[in-house]
Amino acid sequence: MITPCPAITPEDVAVPWTLPPRPSRRSLLAGAAGAGGAALLSGCSAAGSPDTASGISLEQRMREAAVRDSERLLERYDATVAAHPDLAERLAPLRTAVAAHAAALSPAPAGAPSRSASASPSGGTGAAAPAPSGEPVAPKPAEALTALADAERSLSETRTIDLAGAPGELARLLASVAACGAVHAYLLTSTPGAKP
């Protein structure tokens, strides 16, 4: 025998109506990462996918793409130092960290030297060297630092989204590198020696 549900009156469910809170940027990025991961998983399961045709694993392809992104960022640092030699000392530790990221992300064997890690910044010629996108480096040092910060921030956000579809260890590495990129963006736009 089925027992009936107790009667529910409108007063029992009356809740004052309020606007839902606006989603935060973090929740939007998490949603985008989840959607990207779902698309990645569904796109790679079809027969004849690039995974089976090329024999290259998802992790290796993701690592190669991450290394290319780090190398492009290194080129941006080098072009900025070439255009603004006075920024070389300030940018050196950040560039070194980006080179270390490229080496850590590299799918190459552990003993093989990374081209990115060993490359050194360009010498100061004073000329406006082109950035990797083909655009010249901004003529004012502050604008050049802002452009570098934007590049770091953009790559950090891309890596945050990419880590949703990455295998375990690579996901942890991408998360760490993305966090470091966010710190670089902050350091590039902060005033050295200023009190917070």
C-alpha positions as CSV (number, residue, x, y, z in Angstrom):
1,M,0.0,0.0,0.0
2,I,1.3,3.4,-0.9
3,T,1.0,6.1,1.7
4,P,0.0,9.5,0.4
5,C,2.3,12.5,0.8
6,P,1.3,15.0,3.4
7,A,-0.4,18.1,1.9
8,I,1.9,21.0,1.2
9,T,0.5,24.5,1.4
10,P,1.9,27.5,-0.5
11,E,3.0,28.9,2.9
12,D,5.3,25.9,3.4
13,V,7.3,26.7,0.2
14,A,7.1,30.4,0.2
15,V,10.6,31.8,-0.1
16,P,11.4,35.5,-0.6
17,W,12.7,35.9,-4.2
18,T,16.1,37.4,-4.6
19,L,18.4,37.7,-7.6
20,P,21.0,34.9,-7.8
21,P,24.6,36.1,-7.2
22,R,26.6,37.0,-10.2
23,P,29.0,34.2,-11.1
24,S,32.6,34.9,-10.3
25,R,35.4,34.8,-12.8
26,R,36.8,31.7,-11.2
27,S,33.5,29.8,-11.5
28,L,33.3,30.9,-15.2
29,L,36.8,29.6,-15.8
30,A,36.0,26.4,-14.0
31,G,32.9,26.0,-16.2
32,A,34.9,26.7,-19.4
33,A,37.5,24.2,-18.2
34,G,34.9,21.5,-17.7
35,A,33.3,22.2,-21.0
36,G,36.7,22.1,-22.7
37,G,37.5,18.8,-21.0
38,A,34.2,17.3,-22.1
39,A,34.8,18.5,-25.6
40,L,38.3,17.1,-25.6
41,L,37.1,13.7,-24.3
42,S,34.2,13.4,-26.7
43,G,36.3,14.6,-29.7
44,C,39.1,12.2,-29.1
45,S,37.0,9.0,-28.8
46,A,35.9,8.8,-32.4
47,A,37.3,6.2,-34.6
48,G,40.2,7.4,-36.8
49,S,41.0,10.2,-34.4
50,P,44.4,11.8,-34.5
51,D,45.4,9.8,-31.4
52,T,45.2,6.5,-33.3
53,A,46.2,7.8,-36.7
54,S,49.4,9.5,-35.5
55,G,50.3,7.3,-32.6
56,I,51.1,10.3,-30.5
57,S,49.6,10.3,-27.0
58,L,47.4,13.1,-25.7
59,E,49.9,13.9,-23.0
60,Q,52.8,14.2,-25.5
61,R,50.7,16.5,-27.7
62,M,49.7,18.7,-24.8
63,R,53.3,18.9,-23.6
64,E,54.5,19.9,-27.0
65,A,51.9,22.6,-27.3
66,A,52.8,23.9,-23.8
67,V,56.5,24.0,-24.7
68,R,55.7,26.0,-27.9
69,D,53.6,28.4,-25.8
70,S,56.5,28.9,-23.4
71,E,59.0,29.3,-26.2
72,R,56.8,32.1,-27.7
73,L,56.7,33.7,-24.3
74,L,60.5,33.5,-24.1
75,E,60.7,35.2,-27.5
76,R,58.5,38.0,-26.1
77,Y,60.9,38.4,-23.2
78,D,63.9,38.5,-25.5
79,A,62.3,41.0,-27.8
80,T,61.4,43.3,-24.9
81,V,64.9,43.1,-23.5
82,A,66.3,43.9,-27.0
83,A,64.1,46.9,-27.3
84,H,64.5,48.0,-23.6
85,P,68.0,46.9,-22.3
86,D,67.3,48.8,-19.0
87,L,64.6,46.1,-18.2
88,A,67.0,43.2,-18.6
89,E,67.9,42.9,-14.9
90,R,64.2,43.1,-13.9
91,L,63.1,40.5,-16.5
92,A,66.0,38.1,-16.1
93,P,64.5,36.0,-13.2
94,L,61.1,35.9,-14.8
95,R,62.6,34.8,-18.1
96,T,64.6,32.1,-16.3
97,A,61.4,30.8,-14.7
98,V,59.7,30.6,-18.1
99,A,62.7,28.7,-19.5
100,A,62.5,26.3,-16.6
101,H,58.8,25.8,-17.3
102,A,59.5,25.0,-20.9
103,A,62.1,22.4,-19.8
104,A,59.8,20.9,-17.2
105,L,57.0,20.6,-19.7
106,S,59.2,19.1,-22.5
107,P,58.4,15.6,-23.5
108,A,62.1,15.1,-24.3
109,P,64.1,12.6,-22.2
110,A,65.2,14.0,-18.8
111,G,68.9,14.2,-19.8
112,A,68.4,16.0,-23.1
113,P,69.0,19.8,-22.9
114,S,66.1,22.0,-23.8
115,R,66.6,24.6,-26.5
116,S,64.5,27.0,-24.4
117,A,66.3,26.6,-21.2
118,S,69.7,27.2,-22.8
119,A,68.8,30.1,-24.9
120,S,69.8,33.5,-23.5
121,P,68.1,36.8,-23.9
122,S,69.1,39.0,-26.9
123,G,71.7,41.6,-26.3
124,G,70.6,45.2,-26.1
125,T,70.6,46.6,-29.5
126,G,68.2,49.5,-28.7
127,A,66.1,48.7,-31.8
128,A,62.5,47.8,-31.4
129,A,62.6,44.1,-32.0
130,P,59.4,42.5,-33.2
131,A,57.4,40.4,-30.8
132,P,56.5,36.9,-31.8
133,S,53.2,38.1,-33.1
134,G,55.0,40.4,-35.6
135,E,54.0,43.5,-33.6
136,P,56.9,45.7,-32.5
137,V,57.6,46.0,-28.8
138,A,55.9,49.1,-27.3
139,P,58.3,52.1,-27.3
140,K,57.7,52.9,-23.6
141,P,59.1,50.5,-21.0
142,A,55.9,50.6,-18.9
143,E,53.8,49.7,-22.0
144,A,56.2,46.9,-22.9
145,L,55.9,45.5,-19.3
146,T,52.1,45.7,-19.6
147,A,52.2,43.7,-22.9
148,L,54.4,41.1,-21.2
149,A,52.0,40.9,-18.3
150,D,49.1,40.5,-20.6
151,A,50.9,37.6,-22.4
152,E,51.7,35.9,-19.1
153,R,48.1,36.3,-17.9
154,S,46.7,35.0,-21.2
155,L,48.9,32.0,-21.1
156,S,48.1,31.3,-17.5
157,E,44.4,31.3,-18.2
158,T,44.9,29.0,-21.2
159,R,46.8,26.6,-19.1
160,T,44.2,26.7,-16.4
161,I,41.6,25.7,-18.9
162,D,43.9,23.0,-20.5
163,L,44.6,21.3,-17.2
164,A,41.0,19.9,-17.1
165,G,41.7,17.6,-20.0
166,A,45.3,16.7,-19.0
167,P,46.4,13.4,-17.5
168,G,47.1,13.6,-13.7
169,E,50.8,14.5,-13.5
170,L,50.7,16.9,-16.4
171,A,47.5,18.6,-14.9
172,R,49.4,19.2,-11.7
173,L,52.4,20.6,-13.6
174,L,50.1,22.9,-15.8
175,A,48.4,24.1,-12.6
176,S,51.7,25.0,-11.0
177,V,53.0,26.7,-14.2
178,A,49.7,28.6,-14.6
179,A,49.9,29.9,-11.0
180,C,53.5,31.0,-11.6
181,G,52.4,32.9,-14.8
182,A,49.7,34.7,-12.8
183,V,52.4,35.8,-10.3
184,H,54.6,36.9,-13.2
185,A,51.8,39.1,-14.5
186,Y,51.4,40.7,-11.1
187,L,55.2,41.3,-10.8
188,L,55.4,42.8,-14.2
189,T,52.7,45.4,-13.4
190,S,53.7,46.2,-9.9
191,T,56.2,48.9,-9.0
192,P,59.5,47.4,-7.7
193,G,60.2,48.5,-4.1
194,A,56.8,49.9,-3.5
195,K,55.0,49.0,-0.3
196,P,51.7,47.2,-0.7
